[in-house]
Every structure is written in C-alpha cells, then in structure tokens.
Amino acid sequence: MKKKGNPFLYIGGAISAFMTALIVMGYFWTPYDPTAMESKKFLPPSFEHLLGTDNFGRDIFSRVLEGAGTSFVIAICVVLIGCLVGIIIGSFCGYYGGVADLVLTRICDSITAFPSILLALVIITVLGSGTENIVIALGILFIPSFARIVRGEFARCRDLNYIKSARLMGVGSLRIMFCHILPNTLPVLLSAVTIGFNNAILSEASMSFLGLGIQPPYASLGSMLSDSQTYLKSAPWYALGTGGAIILLILGFSLLAEGLQRSGKTA
C-alpha cells in the first residue's frame, strides 16, 4: 500500500524556511535603515520600496525584516526557557511522583488557570518593558505546558519493562531519566516546541500591539500593526505588509507543527 504524503509538513516547512531565510537576511542586510525617517511618507509599494513607506517615511519592508527578526529571537529564547525548565520539572515529577509532583502540578495548574496574556501583562508591568523582561515573562508562562507534557510521558514510561530492566541492572535514576526515557519523549516534545514557538511569536506581537513590548524607534510587528490602524484607508499597505508577515510566520509554524504531529502518529 502506498504511503500517503504529508502536505502539512511540506507546506509548513516551505513557508517557515522562506520566512527564516528573510529573517536571516535581515540581520545582515536591509534595503534601508529601519529607523531612518525621511520625507517620502506613505509611498505605495514599488520596486524602490517593496511594501511602501510609513507615516515617518521609513521603509516598511526593512522594518518588517527587523521586527520579524526580533520576534524570532524572542520566540527562540522563550521556548528555550520554557522547554529546559519544563523538562527538568516534568521529568522529576513524572518519574518520582509523590508530594513534590502534587505541589508542582498544582503550581503549574494555577499559572495556566489565568489568561496567559493577562498574566504576562502583570509581569511586564512589574518588571518594566524591554526585550529581556518580555523573554522572562513569556518564558515563565511557557514552563507549565512543557512540564505537563514531559511529566505525562515520564509517568507513562517509568513502569515499562525496559525501565524496570534498567533498574534491575543497577542503572542510576538520572541516567534512566535522561538517557532512556527522555529520548522517547522527543517526538511529542518536538511538536510541542513548534507549537510553543508559534505561540511565542503571537504573544510577543500581542504585547507589542498593546504598547508593552519592543519600544520605538525599534521595529516590532505588533507595534507596527497597532500604528497602521490609523492609516487603514489612506495607506492600507502598511497594515497588509505587517499583518501578512505575522500571518506567514504563524501559518508556517502552525502547519509545521500539524505535520510533525501527523508524522508522529503514522510513524
């Protein structure tokens, strides 16, 4: 029987690769200085300005490259914090269980009980705006989701026959946890990382949209989208270019996550 393809994985991978390539290019070269203000305000898209210019005469395409790169880096840092801390918490809770498992699980449940964006806004209000504080705030919010996934996988695997055999052979608990059980959680964890990356981009854009993210004059997709609302009729390309970049980033990684989940189910 011929095995079916996985269009979600291919299309999502292609979109994600395209956006990643643009972001990497933006780190080394942009057509114009993203923060340079000129007199050419609200120019429509052309060969000179691919996405037009904004209300300060800045090249929108250059700012989209910078803003997407900022969101990309923040998302990577947020997922790293959430994933690494979540793996540590989830692995010990899932493997040992007991009172520590109960307490940490309740803490994670308490964090996830609040709307994530509201809790992030509270943390940012306390810590102040800035890239580092955004990473800290979102990283804390992403820990429970990773911890819950890892905990479930460790609790499922800890009583399997190959783990019991490893214990009988005198293998230490840490080696069992991180050399025997953790590799078996990677397929599920990889899909969760992709979804988390997608959510981190959306969360950063939402916070910048509300004015609590990256501050001017530095570019941020969320703040650019917020600014473009005023000029929807006079300069619709401002919102379309910025919103299109956000949509492509989220769509690419959403399809990629779906493709990875389907690949894991059919493997």
C-alpha positions as CSV (number, residue, x, y, z in Angstrom):
1,M,0.0,0.0,0.0
2,K,1.4,3.4,-1.0
3,K,2.1,5.6,2.0
4,K,0.3,9.0,1.9
5,G,2.3,12.2,1.8
6,N,2.2,14.9,4.5
7,P,1.3,18.2,2.8
8,F,1.1,20.0,6.2
9,L,4.8,19.2,6.8
10,Y,5.9,20.2,3.3
11,I,3.9,23.4,3.0
12,G,4.6,24.5,6.6
13,G,8.3,23.7,6.2
14,A,8.5,25.7,3.0
15,I,6.8,28.7,4.5
16,S,8.9,28.5,7.7
17,A,12.1,28.1,5.7
18,F,11.2,31.1,3.5
19,M,10.4,33.4,6.4
20,T,13.5,32.2,8.3
21,A,15.7,33.0,5.2
22,L,14.2,36.5,5.1
23,I,14.9,37.0,8.8
24,V,18.5,35.8,8.5
25,M,18.9,38.2,5.5
26,G,17.5,41.0,7.6
27,Y,20.2,40.5,10.2
28,F,23.0,41.2,7.6
29,W,21.2,43.5,5.1
30,T,18.1,45.6,4.7
31,P,17.3,47.8,1.8
32,Y,17.1,50.8,4.0
33,D,17.9,51.8,7.6
34,P,14.7,50.6,9.5
35,T,14.8,53.6,11.9
36,A,15.8,56.3,9.4
37,M,13.0,58.9,8.9
38,E,12.6,60.5,5.5
39,S,10.3,62.9,3.8
40,K,8.8,60.2,1.5
41,K,5.8,59.4,3.6
42,F,3.1,56.9,2.6
43,L,4.6,55.9,-0.6
44,P,2.8,52.9,-2.1
45,P,4.6,49.6,-2.8
46,S,7.0,49.8,-5.7
47,F,10.4,48.4,-6.8
48,E,12.0,51.1,-4.7
49,H,10.0,50.3,-1.6
50,L,8.6,46.8,-1.8
51,L,6.0,47.3,0.9
52,G,5.8,51.1,0.7
53,T,6.7,53.6,3.4
54,D,5.0,54.5,6.7
55,N,4.0,57.8,8.3
56,F,7.6,58.7,9.1
57,G,8.9,57.8,5.6
58,R,10.5,54.6,6.9
59,D,10.8,51.6,4.5
60,I,8.1,49.1,5.7
61,F,9.9,46.1,4.2
62,S,13.1,46.9,6.1
63,R,11.1,47.4,9.3
64,V,9.2,44.1,8.8
65,L,12.6,42.3,8.4
66,E,13.8,43.8,11.6
67,G,10.6,43.3,13.5
68,A,10.3,39.6,12.4
69,G,13.9,39.0,13.4
70,T,13.2,40.5,16.8
71,S,10.1,38.3,17.3
72,F,12.0,35.3,16.0
73,V,14.9,35.7,18.6
74,I,12.4,36.4,21.4
75,A,10.4,33.3,20.5
76,I,13.6,31.1,20.5
77,C,14.6,32.4,23.9
78,V,11.1,32.0,25.3
79,V,10.8,28.4,24.1
80,L,14.3,27.5,25.4
81,I,13.4,28.8,28.9
82,G,10.1,27.1,28.9
83,C,11.4,23.8,27.4
84,L,14.5,23.4,29.5
85,V,12.9,24.3,32.8
86,G,9.8,22.4,31.9
87,I,11.9,19.3,31.1
88,I,13.6,19.4,34.5
89,I,10.4,19.9,36.4
90,G,8.3,17.5,34.4
91,S,10.9,14.7,34.4
92,F,11.4,14.7,38.1
93,C,7.6,15.0,38.8
94,G,6.7,12.2,36.3
95,Y,9.5,9.9,37.4
96,Y,9.3,10.2,41.2
97,G,5.7,11.3,41.8
98,G,4.8,11.9,45.4
99,V,4.3,15.2,47.2
100,A,6.7,17.2,45.0
101,D,4.7,16.1,42.0
102,L,1.4,17.2,43.6
103,V,2.8,20.6,44.6
104,L,4.5,21.4,41.3
105,T,1.5,20.2,39.3
106,R,-0.8,22.5,41.3
107,I,1.5,25.4,40.8
108,C,1.5,24.8,37.0
109,D,-2.3,24.5,37.1
110,S,-2.5,27.8,38.9
111,I,-0.4,29.5,36.3
112,T,-2.4,28.1,33.4
113,A,-5.7,29.0,35.1
114,F,-5.1,32.7,34.4
115,P,-5.3,34.1,30.8
116,S,-1.7,33.9,29.6
117,I,-1.7,37.4,28.0
118,L,-3.1,38.9,31.2
119,L,-0.5,37.3,33.4
120,A,2.2,38.4,31.0
121,L,1.0,41.9,31.2
122,V,1.1,41.8,35.0
123,I,4.7,40.5,35.0
124,I,5.7,43.1,32.4
125,T,4.1,45.9,34.5
126,V,6.1,44.8,37.5
127,L,9.4,44.3,35.7
128,G,9.0,47.0,33.1
129,S,9.1,46.9,29.3
130,G,12.1,45.7,27.3
131,T,13.3,42.7,25.4
132,E,14.8,40.9,28.4
133,N,11.6,41.3,30.5
134,I,9.4,40.1,27.7
135,V,11.5,36.9,27.4
136,I,11.4,36.4,31.2
137,A,7.6,37.0,31.4
138,L,6.7,34.7,28.4
139,G,9.3,32.1,29.4
140,I,7.6,31.7,32.8
141,L,4.2,31.3,31.2
142,F,5.5,28.6,28.8
143,I,7.1,26.4,31.6
144,P,3.8,24.7,32.7
145,S,2.8,23.5,29.2
146,F,6.2,21.8,28.6
147,A,6.3,20.5,32.2
148,R,2.9,18.9,31.8
149,I,3.8,17.2,28.5
150,V,7.1,15.8,29.9
151,R,5.5,14.7,33.1
152,G,2.9,12.7,31.3
153,E,5.5,11.0,29.1
154,F,7.7,10.1,32.1
155,A,4.8,8.8,34.2
156,R,3.8,6.6,31.2
157,C,7.3,5.3,30.6
158,R,8.6,4.8,34.2
159,D,6.9,1.4,34.7
160,L,7.6,0.0,31.3
161,N,9.6,-3.3,31.1
162,Y,12.8,-1.8,29.7
163,I,12.9,0.8,32.5
164,K,12.4,-2.0,35.1
165,S,15.2,-4.0,33.5
166,A,17.5,-0.9,33.6
167,R,16.8,-0.6,37.3
168,L,17.5,-4.3,38.0
169,M,20.8,-3.9,36.2
170,G,21.8,-1.1,38.6
171,V,21.4,1.9,36.2
172,G,21.1,5.2,38.1
173,S,17.9,7.2,38.2
174,L,19.4,10.2,36.4
175,R,20.7,8.1,33.6
176,I,17.4,6.3,33.2
177,M,15.6,9.6,33.1
178,F,17.8,11.4,30.6
179,C,19.3,8.6,28.6
180,H,16.4,6.1,28.4
181,I,13.1,8.0,28.9
182,L,13.8,11.5,27.6
183,P,14.8,10.3,24.1
184,N,11.4,8.6,23.8
185,T,9.6,11.9,24.6
186,L,11.4,13.8,21.8
187,P,8.7,13.2,19.1
188,V,6.0,14.7,21.3
189,L,8.3,17.3,22.6
190,L,9.4,18.4,19.1
191,S,5.8,19.1,18.2
192,A,5.2,21.0,21.4
193,V,8.3,23.1,20.7
194,T,7.0,24.0,17.3
195,I,3.6,25.0,18.7
196,G,5.2,26.9,21.5
197,F,7.4,28.8,19.1
198,N,4.3,29.8,17.2
199,N,2.5,30.9,20.4
200,A,5.6,32.9,21.5
201,I,5.6,34.9,18.3
202,L,1.9,35.6,18.6
203,S,2.3,36.5,22.3
204,E,5.2,38.9,21.6
205,A,3.3,40.6,18.8
206,S,0.2,40.9,21.1
207,M,2.2,42.6,23.8
208,S,3.9,45.0,21.4
209,F,0.5,45.7,19.9
210,L,-0.6,46.9,23.4
211,G,2.5,49.0,23.8
212,L,4.2,46.8,26.4
213,G,6.7,45.1,24.1
214,I,9.6,46.4,22.0
215,Q,9.7,50.2,22.3
216,P,10.2,52.7,19.5
217,P,12.2,53.5,17.4
218,Y,13.0,49.8,17.2
219,A,10.7,47.8,14.9
220,S,8.2,45.3,16.2
221,L,5.5,43.6,14.1
222,G,2.9,44.1,16.9
223,S,3.6,47.8,17.4
224,M,3.7,48.4,13.6
225,L,0.3,46.7,13.2
226,S,-1.0,48.9,16.0
227,D,0.3,52.1,14.3
228,S,-1.1,51.0,11.0
229,Q,-4.7,51.1,12.3
230,T,-4.9,54.8,11.9
231,Y,-4.0,54.7,8.2
232,L,-6.1,51.8,7.0
233,K,-7.9,53.9,4.4
234,S,-5.1,56.2,3.4
235,A,-2.2,53.7,3.4
236,P,-3.6,50.1,3.6
237,W,-0.3,48.6,2.5
238,Y,1.1,49.5,5.9
239,A,-1.3,47.1,7.7
240,L,-1.2,44.5,4.9
241,G,2.6,44.2,4.8
242,T,2.9,44.0,8.6
243,G,-0.1,41.7,9.1
244,G,1.0,39.5,6.2
245,A,4.4,38.9,7.8
246,I,2.7,37.9,11.1
247,I,0.3,35.6,9.3
248,L,3.0,33.9,7.3
249,L,5.1,33.3,10.4
250,I,2.2,31.8,12.4
251,L,0.8,29.9,9.5
252,G,4.2,28.3,8.6
253,F,4.9,27.0,12.1
254,S,1.3,26.0,12.7
255,L,1.3,23.8,9.6
256,L,4.7,22.5,10.5
257,A,3.5,21.5,14.0
258,E,0.5,19.8,12.5
259,G,2.7,18.0,10.0
260,L,5.0,16.8,12.8
261,Q,2.0,15.6,14.8
262,R,0.7,13.6,11.9
263,S,4.2,12.2,11.2
264,G,4.4,11.0,14.8
265,K,1.0,9.3,14.6
266,T,1.9,7.4,11.4
267,A,5.4,6.5,12.4
